[in-house]
């Protein structure tokens, strides 16, 4: 669904917003349904393009899916059709979606073979898949890559537990190797494992299915292999990137917004990072209340030096929210250095913000200095194109705070990650329409 948003900015918003289920958790736990021939029910699945594509791929693969209600599905992978995975259709379908890579681990573990076209997804610099394949090979799989077809294949008569040191704490890499290891013979230890709440959720779900995983939440996971897994029910966490986006939106538009059911204890340092920009936010039960505030002042470090906000693997600050922090800083009082360490070319959207009147110095592909305008000179509406999911949402927030009309093209990038975003913003009083 390609399209364009037209936004008239500068309006104060008001009300409550419910965050959707977490996209990055959905892609993992939905792939895990392949590990058993019993029913797995998953709730709070976001209705977004990337997740719906993955569900369609599973259906083509022969997995029975039942929609019980909004965001509530039951999956049963008792009769899987391997011809589809070797077909031309799959080479086309699988390549459109980055998350489809996580089908490999469960496929390999349960069926002893797995196939995958080179996946697509965001253009945010090189995102290597070596971590995934090195892990599978360590467990005993044979790996083959057909360059002409851009097609990966894995085969293993039997997987055997092993000590695996991941070369990067990749969330999807950890999930993939973990899903292969739960059915392997013997003990697997995965060190330098990602420890995001989403991965903890996957571990807990697998344990309820009969897996034996310990060290959950740490960077050393120990897996005692079992011979088979059973069905379960699972409820997904809210999307922390969306929660952070709404905090930024409230500050930029000087609005009073309540974000409902945020699962506060799983947000890590996200709330405090926004507080460092001077944004006041309160915890009320499991909600976040952002009061209306005219100004917010960026804190300095204790020695008086300029604040730096940088991303790091969990429990550090998630790279997906750096673009939001950058946009919010444009209207703060003070200066901040944004340092994007984990991905290259994710800061190139700042030229759009500079067109809108923001004071930003792009130091290099990884660093930008933002001099806040303290709401004294609002951003100006402009016409722009969304480069990736997260930057798209950051530009949307900039447009909602800007004076005048903005046009954002290529919004399918935003729709890939956010469910009915224009409808939910209109409910807060935003002037946004699809044209």
C-alpha positions in Angstrom: 0.0 0.0 0.0 2.1 2.9 -1.3 1.0 6.4 -0.4 1.6 9.8 1.0 0.8 11.5 4.3 -0.4 15.1 4.4 0.2 16.7 7.8 -0.7 20.1 9.1 1.6 20.5 12.1 1.8 22.7 15.1 -1.3 21.4 16.9 -1.3 20.3 20.5 -2.5 16.7 20.9 -4.3 15.2 23.8 -5.4 11.8 25.1 -4.4 8.1 25.5 -2.6 5.9 23.1 -2.1 2.1 23.3 1.2 0.8 22.0 1.0 -2.1 19.5 2.7 -5.5 20.0 6.4 -5.5 19.4 7.4 -6.1 15.8 10.9 -7.5 16.7 9.4 -10.0 19.1 6.6 -11.0 16.6 9.1 -12.0 13.9 10.8 -14.4 16.4 8.0 -16.0 18.2 5.9 -16.6 15.0 8.9 -18.4 13.5 9.0 -20.6 16.6 5.6 -22.2 15.8 7.5 -24.4 13.3 9.3 -26.2 16.2 6.2 -28.3 17.1 3.3 -30.1 15.4 0.9 -28.9 18.2 -1.1 -25.7 18.4 0.6 -22.5 19.4 -1.6 -19.4 20.2 0.0 -16.0 20.2 -1.7 -12.8 21.3 -1.0 -9.1 20.8 0.4 -9.6 17.3 0.7 -6.2 15.5 -1.3 -5.8 12.3 1.7 -4.5 10.2 3.0 -5.4 6.8 6.2 -7.3 7.8 4.4 -9.5 10.3 1.5 -10.2 8.0 3.9 -11.2 5.2 5.6 -13.7 7.6 2.2 -15.2 8.5 1.4 -15.5 4.7 4.7 -17.3 4.1 3.9 -19.8 6.9 0.5 -20.4 5.4 2.1 -21.1 2.0 4.4 -23.4 3.8 1.4 -25.4 5.0 1.0 -24.1 8.5 -2.7 -23.9 9.5 -3.4 -20.4 10.9 -6.6 -19.4 12.7 -7.4 -15.8 13.4 -9.2 -15.8 16.8 -9.6 -12.0 17.0 -7.6 -8.8 16.7 -3.9 -9.7 16.9 -4.8 -13.2 18.2 -3.7 -16.2 16.1 -3.4 -19.9 16.5 -0.8 -21.7 14.5 -0.4 -25.5 13.8 2.5 -26.8 11.8 1.6 -30.5 11.7 1.8 -30.9 7.9 4.5 -28.8 6.4 5.0 -28.6 2.6 8.7 -28.7 1.8 8.2 -28.4 -1.9 7.1 -24.7 -1.4 10.4 -23.9 0.3 12.3 -25.0 -2.8 9.9 -23.3 -5.2 10.3 -20.1 -7.3 7.4 -18.5 -5.3 9.3 -18.9 -2.0 12.5 -17.4 -3.6 10.4 -14.4 -4.4 8.3 -14.2 -1.2 11.1 -14.9 1.3 13.4 -12.3 -0.3 10.9 -9.5 0.4 11.2 -9.8 4.1 14.2 -9.6 6.4 12.4 -11.4 9.3 12.0 -14.6 7.2 15.6 -15.4 8.0 14.5 -16.7 11.4 12.6 -19.5 9.8 15.9 -21.2 9.2 16.7 -22.3 12.8 13.3 -23.9 13.5 13.2 -25.6 10.0 16.7 -27.0 10.5 16.0 -28.2 14.1 12.8 -30.0 13.3 13.2 -31.2 9.7 17.0 -31.4 9.3 17.0 -29.1 6.3 16.3 -25.4 5.6 16.3 -23.0 2.6 16.2 -19.3 2.3 16.6 -16.6 -0.4 18.7 -13.6 0.4 16.4 -11.4 2.5 15.3 -7.8 1.9 14.2 -5.3 4.5 15.6 -1.9 5.5 18.4 -0.2 3.7 20.4 0.9 6.8 23.9 -0.2 5.8 25.1 -3.7 5.7 23.5 -6.1 8.0 25.4 -9.3 7.8 24.0 -12.8 8.3 27.3 -14.5 9.0 26.4 -14.8 12.7 23.4 -17.0 11.9 25.1 -19.4 9.6 28.3 -19.7 11.7 26.1 -20.8 14.6 24.3 -23.4 12.5 27.6 -24.8 11.2 28.9 -25.0 14.7 25.9 -27.1 15.7 26.7 -29.5 12.8 24.8 -28.2 9.7 26.3 -28.2 6.2 25.9 -24.8 4.6 25.6 -24.1 0.9 25.1 -20.7 -0.9 24.1 -20.7 -4.5 25.4 -17.3 -5.9 23.4 -17.5 -9.1 20.1 -18.0 -7.3 21.1 -16.0 -4.2 19.8 -19.0 -2.3 21.0 -20.5 1.0 20.5 -24.1 2.0 21.3 -25.9 5.2 21.3 -29.7 5.9 21.9 -31.7 9.1 21.2 -35.3 9.9 21.6 -34.4 13.5 22.5 -31.2 15.4 24.8 -31.5 18.4 25.2 -29.1 21.3 28.3 -27.0 21.4 29.9 -23.9 23.0 29.2 -21.1 20.6 30.7 -17.6 20.9 28.7 -15.2 18.7 30.8 -12.7 16.9 28.2 -10.0 17.5 25.3 -9.8 20.0 22.8 -10.0 17.1 19.1 -10.3 18.3 18.0 -12.3 15.2 21.2 -14.3 15.2 20.8 -15.3 18.8 17.1 -16.2 18.3 17.9 -18.3 15.2 20.8 -20.3 16.8 18.7 -20.7 20.0 15.7 -22.1 18.1 18.1 -24.6 16.3 19.7 -25.6 19.7 16.5 -26.4 21.6 16.1 -29.7 19.7 19.8 -30.5 19.3 21.5 -33.4 21.1 23.3 -32.4 24.3 24.1 -29.1 25.8 24.6 -25.8 23.8 26.0 -22.7 25.4 25.6 -19.4 23.5 27.9 -16.6 24.7 27.6 -13.0 23.7 23.9 -13.7 23.3 21.6 -10.8 22.8 19.5 -10.2 26.0 16.7 -7.9 24.8 13.3 -8.4 26.5 12.1 -9.7 23.1 14.6 -12.5 23.3 13.8 -13.2 26.9 10.1 -13.6 25.8 11.2 -16.1 23.1 13.2 -18.1 25.8 10.2 -18.2 28.2 7.9 -19.3 25.4 10.2 -22.1 24.3 10.6 -23.2 27.9 6.8 -23.4 28.2 6.8 -25.6 25.1 9.2 -28.0 26.9 12.7 -26.5 26.0 15.3 -26.3 28.8 17.0 -22.9 28.5 18.7 -21.2 31.5 20.5 -17.9 31.8 17.6 -16.0 30.4 18.3 -12.2 30.5 22.0 -12.7 30.6 24.5 -12.9 27.7 25.3 -16.6 28.3 22.4 -18.9 27.5 22.6 -22.6 28.3 20.3 -25.0 26.4 19.9 -28.7 27.3 18.5 -30.2 24.1 15.1 -32.0 24.2 13.6 -34.5 21.7 10.4 -32.6 21.0 8.4 -29.5 21.9 4.7 -29.0 22.6 2.1 -26.3 22.1 1.6 -23.2 24.3 0.0 -19.8 24.6 2.1 -16.6 24.5 1.3 -12.9 24.9 3.7 -10.4 23.3 5.2 -7.3 24.9 4.3 -3.8 23.7 6.7 -2.3 21.2 9.3 -0.2 23.1 10.3 1.7 20.0 6.7 2.9 19.6 6.5 3.8 23.3 9.7 5.9 22.9 8.3 7.5 19.7 5.1 8.7 21.6 7.2 10.2 24.4 9.1 12.2 21.7 5.8 13.2 20.0 4.4 14.6 23.2 7.4 16.7 23.9 7.7 18.0 20.4 4.1 19.0 20.2 3.9 20.3 23.8 1.1 17.8 24.4 -0.3 15.9 27.4 -0.3 12.3 26.4 -0.8 9.1 28.4 0.8 5.9 26.9 -1.1 2.9 28.2 0.1 -0.6 29.4 3.8 0.0 28.6 5.2 -2.9 30.6 7.4 -0.4 32.4 9.9 -2.8 33.9 10.9 -4.0 30.4 11.8 -0.5 29.1 15.4 -0.4 30.4 17.1 3.0 30.1 14.6 4.4 27.5 12.6 6.6 30.0 15.8 8.0 31.6 17.3 8.8 28.2 14.3 11.0 27.4 14.6 12.5 30.8 18.2 13.5 30.0 16.7 15.7 27.2 14.7 17.4 29.9 11.4 15.7 29.2 9.3 15.1 32.3 7.5 11.8 32.3 5.7 10.0 35.2 5.0 6.4 35.9 1.4 5.8 36.8 0.7 2.1 37.4 1.9 0.6 34.1 1.2 3.8 32.1 3.5 6.7 31.2 2.1 10.2 31.6 3.9 13.0 29.7 2.5 16.3 30.9 2.2 19.3 28.7 5.5 21.3 28.8 6.5 24.5 27.0 10.2 23.9 27.2 12.6 21.0 28.0 16.3 21.5 28.7 19.1 19.0 27.8 21.1 17.9 30.8 24.9 18.1 30.8 27.3 15.5 32.1 28.3 16.1 35.7 31.6 17.8 34.7 29.6 20.2 32.5 30.5 18.7 29.2 28.0 18.2 26.4 25.6 15.2 26.6 26.2 12.3 24.2 23.5 9.8 23.4 24.7 6.7 21.7 23.2 3.3 21.0 24.5 -0.1 22.3 23.3 -3.7 22.5 20.6 -4.2 25.2 20.5 -3.1 28.1 22.1 -0.1 26.3 19.9 2.4 24.3 18.2 0.8 21.3 19.5 2.1 17.9 15.9 2.2 16.7 15.1 5.2 18.9 18.2 7.3 18.1 16.4 9.0 15.2 13.5 10.0 17.6 16.0 11.3 20.2 17.6 13.4 17.4 14.3 14.9 16.3 13.2 15.7 19.9 16.6 17.4 20.5 16.0 19.9 17.7 13.4 21.7 19.9 15.1 21.2 23.3 17.2 23.9 25.0 20.8 23.0 24.7 23.1 20.8 22.6 23.6 17.1 22.3 25.8 14.8 20.3 24.0 11.8 18.8 26.4 8.9 18.1 25.0 6.0 16.0 27.5 3.2 16.6 25.7 0.1 15.5 24.6 0.9 11.9 26.0 3.0 9.2 24.0 5.5 7.0 21.1 5.7 9.5 21.7 9.4 10.1 21.3 10.5 6.5 17.7 11.6 7.1 19.0 14.7 9.0 19.2 16.7 5.7 15.4 16.6 5.7 15.3 18.1 9.2 17.9 20.8 8.2 15.5 21.7 5.3 12.8 22.2 8.0 15.1 24.7 9.9 16.7 22.4 12.4 20.2 23.3 13.6 22.2 20.0 13.0 25.8 19.5 12.1 26.3 16.0 10.5 29.9 15.3 11.6 30.2 12.0 9.7 28.0 8.9 8.9 27.8 8.0 12.5 27.6 11.3 14.4 25.4 14.4 14.5 25.5 17.4 16.8 22.1 19.0 17.4 21.7 22.5 18.6 18.2 22.8 20.1 15.9 25.7 19.1 14.0 25.6 22.4 10.7 25.9 20.6 11.6 29.5 19.7 11.8 28.8 16.0 9.4 26.0 15.1 10.4 23.6 12.3 8.8 24.5 8.9 6.6 22.1 7.0 8.2 20.6 3.9 8.0 17.7 1.4 10.0 14.6 2.1 10.4 10.9 1.5 10.7 8.2 4.3 14.0 6.4 4.0 13.4 3.5 6.5 10.9 2.5 9.1 12.4 4.3 12.1 13.5 7.5 10.4 10.1 7.6 8.7 8.5 7.8 12.1 11.0 10.4 13.3 10.1 12.6 10.2 6.4 12.1 11.0 7.0 13.5 14.5 9.0 16.4 13.1 6.1 17.2 10.7 3.5 17.1 13.4 5.4 19.7 15.4 6.2 21.9 12.4 4.4 25.0 11.3 2.4 24.6 8.0 1.9 21.6 5.8 4.2 18.7 5.3 4.0 15.9 2.7 5.7 12.5 3.4 6.1 10.1 0.5 7.0 6.4 0.5 4.9 5.8 3.7 4.8 2.1 3.1 8.1 2.2 5.0 6.2 3.5 8.0 3.3 1.1 7.5 5.8 -1.8 7.6 6.4 -1.1 11.3 3.4 0.8 12.7 -0.2 -0.3 12.8 -2.8 2.2 11.7 -0.5 5.0 12.7 -2.6 7.8 11.1 -5.8 6.6 12.7 -4.2 6.4 16.1 -2.7 9.9 15.7 -6.0 11.4 14.6 -7.6 10.0 17.8 -5.1 12.3 19.6 -6.2 15.3 17.5 -3.5 15.2 14.9 -4.3 16.7 11.4 -3.0 13.8 9.3 -4.5 12.2 6.2 -3.5 9.6 3.6 -3.7 11.0 0.1 
